[in-house]
Amino acid sequence: KERNADGSPIIDFVKVPGGKFRMGDAEKVSVTITKPFEMMSTQTTQKIWKGVIDLANAHLSGKSSLNTAPSNFKGELNPVEQVSH
């Protein structure tokens, strides 16, 4: 995968079409996507996550309670983990 000069992944998006599918291993759940959407094709790095939090804080006058560095495995080019949707 191509990378920026600083080593971070180039952010690319893929289109996820609407439709129906079965999700899960042991217990299948029927899922319907009613309209298409785009999803980032690369993992969210800790650097990208910090940028999102900085934007949220700027927009919400610093009232965001989201952790800027939640990951156990530190490194701005590592994937962010310990976060939820």
N, C-alpha and C positions, 0 to 999 in steps of 0.2 A: 504494500500500500504506500502511496506517495505521502511524503511528510513536508511540513513547512521547514524553513531554515533553522528554527529552534528545536526541531525534532518532533514537534507536536503533529498529530494527524491532521490532514486536510479534512475539514468538515464537509461531508457529503450526505445527501439525503436520498432515500429510496421511497417510491410511492407504494403504499400498501392499499390494494384494491378492496372495495367492499365485497362482502360475501359471507358464506357460512363455513365453519369448520368445527371439528371436534378437538378439544384441548385436554391434555392430561395423560398420565401414564396408567395408573390403576383405575381411577374413577374418571371416565370421560365426561366432559361438560360440553354442551353445544353452545357455540359462540356465533353471534351474528354481528358483523361490522356493517353498519347501515350506510356509511359514506366513506369514500377513500380519504386517506390522510398520508402525510409524509413523516418518516421517522429517520433520525440520524443513523447513518450506517456504521459509525464508529462508536466505541465506548466513550462515555463522558469522562474526560480526564479531570483531575483535581484542579488544574488550572482553569478549565472551562467552568467547573462548578463554582469556583471562587468568583469568576466573572459574573455568573448568574446571581450569586448572593450580593455582590457589589451593586448590580443593577436593581435588585429588589430593595436593598437598603436605600439607594438613592431615590427610588420611586416612592418608597413608604416612609421617607424621612427617618431612616435608621431604626424603624420599629419592627423589622423582620427578626424573628427568633431562630432562623435557620443557622446551623453551624457551618462556618466557612471552611473548617478543616476536620470533617468527621472521620476520615479514613484511618485505619490502623496501619496500612502500608503506605507511608509517606513518600511523596515525590510528585511534583506537579504534572509529570507526564504519565503517572500511573492512573489507572481507572479509579474514579471515586467509588467508595463502597461505604456501607453503614448509613445509607440514605434510603428513603422510601418514595414511592410515587406520590 
